[in-house]
């Protein structure tokens, strides 16, 4: 404890000390108040259905529990798990005596229904607690392994910033699967960093549940272990699908692609990505279609592949440190171009925040004061900024701005500008390094 206090006092003497203290203090204070609010909502019966006829802020977890109930029912007799009417019956049974004509539709893959089938052995409240507890442990373990070489002060500070971030808090509030995005990204990135090909491929399996982010994020693993990646993901997905066919039936598996189309009926104004930003433009119906969203994702994958296989490879010949901001850009870009990215999904960008911050700090002199300070504020300051953006979402929406999208785009632009600035300066400083294709 004395070492933590001593390290904290030393931090105050550094130029970035005041910014650090401000971000940590704001995040810790606001985050503590916000988590107390979750506990209060939960114990007051306002977070989940409580058997009382009153308006209830139903958490997303009810949708997941619904999936588990349908999976259990299917074991007894065939059920169309993606049928809106079937989901509505279970949904209204869970929220009774309330009733709704528009359930929280569950479009997740069939193997997700099987996984959630294990949780329905507990009550809705108990399974929600278990789900969130597992998410909390996963996040803390991810923080530990990400910062264990930097000492306990970094681990404690990182834990405060990760758990106290608005997207992470919202994930716990809703009981959303997004609370596992940061741990999944860390597991994948750390195995990739160690050049453990098979482990990094296996680490991508959690993305089979949030697969809209997979195309861009798999590029680093694809570059280092192409055939192992294809084989690992192919076998994993094939095994999950065969298990789904065996336990849920072929019909339910075949209906999954059609169920995915339901996600395009969600209000795009809720999305913090390009699609959400386009929702405020004229002729929005054309830009928001499924085909246009798939086209944007496809183009992003092509550009991302070019960037990683060509540009990143060129940058890495000058300095291997470039791998980390490049990897980070792919994660941020996946959030921007995904057809549907909610605020709580931005918990995964905490890994890019850590890596870009570390890289910009290491190259402060080459970046210059403006770029360096801008990147530090955008990354290190994100947990505190996220509360401003999250709480002021209605105000941003009123003027047609998606704040998290804007933050991500600005971070990408400044990081790319910074990387090429450092690259050029390193080439000048080291004339023995010959620029590729020169």
C-alpha positions in Angstrom: 0.0 0.0 0.0 2.8 2.4 0.9 4.5 1.6 -2.5 1.2 2.5 -4.3 1.0 5.8 -2.4 4.6 6.6 -3.1 4.2 5.8 -6.8 1.1 7.9 -7.0 2.9 10.9 -5.4 5.8 10.5 -7.9 3.2 10.5 -10.7 2.1 14.0 -9.6 5.6 15.3 -10.3 5.5 14.3 -13.9 4.1 16.6 -16.7 1.2 14.3 -17.4 0.5 13.8 -13.7 -2.3 16.3 -13.4 -4.1 14.8 -16.4 -3.7 11.3 -15.0 -5.0 12.4 -11.6 -8.0 14.2 -13.2 -8.9 11.2 -15.4 -8.5 8.7 -12.6 -10.5 10.8 -10.1 -13.3 11.6 -12.5 -13.6 8.0 -13.7 -13.4 6.6 -10.2 -16.0 9.0 -8.7 -18.5 8.9 -11.5 -18.0 5.2 -12.0 -18.6 4.5 -8.3 -21.8 6.5 -8.3 -23.0 4.8 -11.5 -22.3 1.3 -10.2 -24.1 2.1 -6.9 -27.1 3.1 -9.2 -26.9 -0.4 -10.8 -27.1 -2.1 -7.4 -30.0 0.1 -6.4 -31.9 -0.6 -9.5 -31.3 -4.3 -9.1 -32.3 -4.6 -5.5 -35.3 -2.3 -6.0 -36.6 -4.6 -8.8 -36.2 -2.0 -11.4 -33.4 -3.5 -13.5 -35.0 -6.9 -14.2 -38.7 -8.0 -14.2 -39.8 -8.4 -10.6 -43.4 -9.7 -10.9 -44.9 -6.3 -10.3 -47.0 -4.4 -13.0 -45.0 -1.3 -13.5 -42.7 0.2 -16.2 -39.4 -1.7 -16.0 -36.1 -0.8 -17.6 -35.6 -4.3 -18.9 -31.9 -5.3 -19.3 -30.6 -6.9 -22.5 -29.9 -10.0 -20.4 -33.6 -10.8 -20.5 -33.1 -11.4 -24.3 -30.3 -13.8 -23.5 -32.3 -15.6 -20.9 -35.1 -15.9 -23.4 -32.6 -17.6 -25.8 -31.8 -20.2 -23.1 -35.5 -20.8 -22.4 -36.1 -21.5 -26.1 -33.2 -23.8 -26.3 -34.5 -25.8 -23.3 -38.0 -25.9 -24.9 -36.5 -27.2 -28.1 -35.1 -30.2 -26.3 -38.6 -31.2 -25.3 -40.3 -30.4 -28.7 -39.2 -28.6 -31.9 -39.4 -24.8 -31.6 -38.5 -22.2 -34.2 -36.1 -20.2 -31.9 -35.9 -17.3 -34.4 -39.6 -16.9 -34.8 -40.7 -13.5 -33.5 -44.0 -14.9 -32.2 -42.2 -17.7 -30.3 -39.8 -15.2 -28.7 -42.6 -12.9 -27.8 -44.4 -15.6 -25.9 -41.3 -16.4 -23.8 -40.5 -12.7 -23.4 -44.0 -11.8 -22.1 -43.8 -14.8 -19.7 -40.6 -13.5 -18.3 -41.8 -9.9 -17.8 -45.3 -10.8 -16.5 -47.6 -9.3 -15.3 -46.4 -6.8 -17.8 -46.8 -7.5 -21.5 -45.3 -6.1 -24.7 -45.9 -6.6 -28.4 -42.2 -5.8 -29.3 -39.8 -8.2 -27.6 -36.1 -7.7 -27.3 -35.4 -9.9 -30.4 -32.4 -12.3 -30.1 -30.6 -12.7 -33.4 -27.5 -14.4 -32.0 -26.1 -17.5 -33.6 -27.7 -20.9 -32.7 -24.8 -22.0 -30.6 -25.4 -18.9 -28.4 -28.8 -20.3 -27.6 -27.1 -23.6 -26.5 -24.7 -21.7 -24.2 -27.5 -19.7 -22.6 -29.4 -22.9 -22.1 -26.9 -23.6 -19.3 -27.8 -20.4 -17.4 -31.6 -21.0 -17.3 -30.9 -23.7 -14.7 -30.7 -20.6 -12.4 -33.4 -18.0 -11.9 -33.3 -14.8 -14.1 -31.8 -12.8 -11.2 -29.2 -15.4 -10.2 -28.1 -16.0 -13.8 -27.8 -12.2 -14.3 -25.6 -12.0 -11.2 -23.4 -14.9 -12.4 -23.1 -13.4 -15.9 -22.0 -10.1 -14.6 -19.6 -11.7 -12.0 -18.0 -13.7 -14.8 -17.6 -10.5 -16.8 -16.0 -8.6 -13.9 -13.5 -11.4 -13.3 -12.7 -11.6 -17.0 -12.0 -7.9 -17.2 -9.8 -7.8 -14.1 -7.8 -10.8 -15.3 -7.4 -9.2 -18.7 -6.1 -6.0 -17.0 -3.7 -8.0 -14.9 -2.1 -9.8 -17.8 -2.0 -6.7 -19.9 -0.1 -4.6 -17.2 1.5 -7.2 -15.0 5.0 -6.3 -16.3 4.4 -2.6 -15.3 3.7 -3.1 -11.6 0.7 -3.0 -9.4 0.2 0.7 -9.6 -0.5 0.4 -13.4 -2.7 -2.6 -12.7 -4.9 -0.8 -10.2 -5.1 2.4 -12.3 -6.0 0.3 -15.4 -8.7 -1.6 -13.5 -10.3 1.7 -12.4 -10.2 3.1 -15.9 -11.5 -0.1 -17.6 -14.3 -0.9 -15.1 -15.2 2.7 -14.6 -15.5 3.5 -18.3 -19.0 4.4 -19.5 -19.2 1.7 -22.2 -18.1 -1.0 -19.7 -20.6 0.3 -17.1 -23.4 0.3 -19.6 -22.5 -3.3 -20.5 -23.0 -4.3 -16.9 -26.1 -2.2 -16.6 -27.7 -4.1 -19.5 -26.1 -7.4 -18.8 -24.8 -7.3 -22.3 -22.2 -9.6 -23.9 -20.1 -6.5 -24.6 -18.6 -6.9 -21.1 -16.5 -9.7 -22.6 -15.2 -7.8 -25.6 -12.2 -6.2 -23.8 -11.1 -9.5 -22.2 -11.5 -11.2 -25.6 -9.5 -8.5 -27.4 -6.8 -8.7 -24.8 -6.6 -12.5 -24.9 -6.3 -12.4 -28.7 -3.8 -9.5 -28.7 -1.5 -10.9 -26.0 -1.3 -14.3 -27.7 -0.6 -12.6 -31.0 2.1 -10.4 -29.3 3.8 -13.5 -28.0 3.7 -14.9 -31.6 1.8 -17.9 -30.3 0.0 -18.8 -33.5 -2.3 -21.5 -32.3 -3.3 -19.7 -29.1 -4.0 -16.5 -31.0 -6.2 -18.4 -33.4 -8.1 -20.1 -30.5 -8.5 -16.6 -28.9 -10.6 -15.5 -31.8 -13.3 -18.1 -31.0 -15.2 -15.6 -28.7 -15.6 -13.4 -31.7 -17.9 -16.0 -33.2 -20.5 -14.4 -31.0 -19.7 -10.8 -32.0 -18.6 -11.7 -35.5 -19.3 -8.3 -37.0 -15.9 -7.2 -35.6 -14.0 -10.2 -36.7 -13.1 -9.4 -40.4 -10.7 -6.6 -39.6 -9.5 -7.9 -36.3 -8.4 -11.3 -37.7 -5.9 -9.7 -40.1 -2.9 -9.8 -37.7 -3.5 -13.5 -37.0 -4.1 -14.1 -40.6 -0.8 -12.6 -41.5 1.2 -14.6 -39.0 -0.6 -18.0 -39.2 -2.8 -18.1 -42.3 -3.5 -21.8 -42.5 -3.7 -22.4 -38.8 -6.2 -19.5 -38.5 -8.4 -20.8 -41.3 -8.2 -24.4 -39.9 -8.9 -23.3 -36.3 -11.8 -21.1 -37.0 -13.2 -23.5 -39.6 -13.1 -26.5 -37.2 -14.4 -24.4 -34.3 -17.3 -23.0 -36.3 -18.0 -26.3 -37.9 -18.1 -28.1 -34.5 -20.4 -25.4 -33.1 -22.8 -25.6 -36.1 -22.8 -29.4 -36.0 -23.6 -29.3 -32.3 -26.4 -26.8 -33.0 -27.9 -29.0 -35.7 -27.8 -32.0 -33.4 -29.4 -30.2 -30.4 -31.5 -27.5 -32.0 -32.3 -29.0 -35.4 -31.3 -28.2 -39.0 -34.2 -25.9 -39.5 -33.2 -23.5 -36.7 -29.6 -23.3 -38.0 -30.9 -22.6 -41.6 -33.1 -19.8 -40.2 -30.2 -17.9 -38.6 -29.1 -15.9 -41.7 -32.7 -14.6 -42.1 -32.8 -13.8 -38.4 -29.7 -11.6 -38.8 -31.6 -9.4 -41.2 -33.7 -8.4 -38.1 -30.7 -6.4 -36.9 -31.3 -4.0 -39.8 -34.7 -3.1 -38.4 -33.1 -1.6 -35.3 -33.0 2.2 -35.2 -29.7 3.2 -36.8 -29.6 6.4 -34.7 -28.6 4.1 -31.8 -25.4 3.0 -33.5 -22.1 4.6 -32.8 -20.5 4.0 -36.2 -20.6 5.2 -39.8 -24.1 3.8 -40.2 -25.3 5.6 -37.2 -23.8 8.9 -38.5 -25.4 8.4 -42.0 -28.8 8.1 -40.3 -28.7 11.9 -40.0 -28.0 12.6 -43.6 -30.5 13.2 -46.5 -31.4 10.1 -48.5 -30.6 8.0 -45.4 -32.6 5.0 -46.6 -30.2 4.3 -49.4 -27.1 4.5 -47.2 -28.6 2.4 -44.4 -29.5 -0.7 -46.4 -28.0 -4.1 -45.6 -26.3 -4.2 -49.0 -24.6 -0.8 -48.4 -23.5 -1.8 -44.9 -22.0 -5.0 -46.3 -20.3 -3.0 -49.1 -18.7 -0.7 -46.5 -17.6 -3.6 -44.4 -16.1 -5.3 -47.5 -14.3 -2.2 -48.6 -13.0 -1.7 -45.1 -11.6 -5.3 -45.1 -9.8 -4.7 -48.4 -8.3 -1.5 -47.2 -7.4 -3.1 -43.8 -5.7 -6.0 -45.6 -3.7 -3.6 -47.8 -2.8 -1.6 -44.7 -1.7 -4.5 -42.6 0.1 -6.6 -45.3 1.7 -3.7 -47.1 1.9 -0.5 -45.0 2.3 -2.2 -41.6 5.0 -4.4 -43.0 6.8 -1.4 -44.4 6.6 0.5 -41.1 7.7 -2.6 -39.1 10.9 -2.8 -41.1 11.9 0.6 -39.5 10.5 -0.2 -36.0 8.6 -3.2 -34.7 6.7 -0.9 -32.3 4.6 0.2 -35.2 2.7 -3.1 -35.0 0.9 -2.0 -31.8 -0.7 1.2 -33.1 -1.5 -0.6 -36.4 -3.2 -3.5 -34.5 -5.1 -0.9 -32.5 -6.3 0.9 -35.6 -7.9 -2.3 -36.8 -9.9 -2.7 -33.6 -11.0 1.0 -33.8 -11.9 0.6 -37.5 -13.9 -2.5 -36.8 -16.1 -0.5 -34.4 -16.6 2.3 -37.0 -17.5 0.1 -40.0 -19.5 -2.6 -38.3 -23.2 -2.6 -39.4 -24.2 -2.3 -35.8 -22.0 -0.9 -33.0 -23.6 0.2 -29.7 -22.1 2.4 -27.1 -21.3 -0.5 -24.8 -19.3 -2.2 -27.6 -16.7 0.6 -27.3 -15.4 -1.2 -24.2 -13.1 -3.1 -26.6 -11.3 0.1 -27.7 -9.8 0.3 -24.2 -7.0 -2.0 -25.5 -6.2 0.4 -28.4 -6.3 3.2 -25.9 -3.6 1.5 -23.8 -1.4 0.6 -26.8 -1.6 3.9 -28.6 -1.0 5.8 -25.4 2.1 3.8 -24.7 3.3 4.2 -28.2 2.7 7.9 -28.4 4.4 8.4 -25.0 7.5 6.4 -26.2 7.7 8.6 -29.4 6.8 11.9 -27.8 9.7 13.8 -29.3 9.2 12.6 -32.9 5.4 13.2 -32.7 5.8 16.8 -31.5 3.8 18.5 -28.8 0.4 18.8 -30.5 0.2 15.3 -31.9 1.6 13.8 -28.7 -0.7 15.7 -26.4 -3.8 15.0 -28.7 -3.2 11.3 -28.7 -2.6 11.2 -25.0 -5.8 13.1 -24.3 -7.9 10.9 -26.7 -6.6 7.6 -25.3 -5.7 8.2 -21.6 -8.7 10.6 -21.3 -11.2 8.2 -23.0 -12.6 6.7 -19.7 -13.4 10.2 -18.5 -14.5 11.5 -21.9 -16.8 8.5 -22.3 -18.9 9.7 -19.4 -19.3 13.2 -21.0 -20.2 11.6 -24.4 -22.4 9.0 -22.9 -24.4 11.2 -20.6 -24.8 13.9 -23.3 -25.9 11.5 -26.0 -29.4 13.2 -26.3 -27.7 16.5 -26.8 -25.3 15.2 -29.5 -28.2 13.4 -31.2 -30.1 16.7 -31.4 -27.4 18.1 -33.6 -26.9 15.0 -35.6 -23.6 13.9 -34.1 -22.5 10.5 -32.9 -19.8 11.4 -30.3 -18.1 7.9 -30.0 -17.9 7.7 -33.8 -16.4 11.1 -34.0 -13.9 10.2 -31.2 -12.9 7.0 -33.0 -12.5 8.7 -36.4 -10.4 11.5 -34.8 -8.2 8.9 -33.0 -7.6 7.0 -36.3 -6.7 10.1 -38.3 -4.2 11.4 -35.7 -2.7 8.0 -35.1 -2.1 7.5 -38.8 -0.6 11.0 -39.2 1.6 10.4 -36.1 2.8 7.0 -37.4 3.9 8.3 -40.7 5.6 11.3 -39.1 7.6 9.0 -36.8 8.3 6.7 -39.8 9.8 9.5 -41.9 11.9 10.9 -39.0 13.2 7.4 -38.2 14.2 7.0 -41.9 16.1 10.3 -41.8 17.8 9.5 -38.5 18.9 6.1 -39.8 20.2 6.3 -43.4 21.1 2.6 -43.3 17.4 1.7 -43.4 16.3 1.7 -47.0 12.6 2.5 -47.5 10.8 -0.4 -49.4 10.1 0.2 -53.1 12.4 3.2 -53.1 
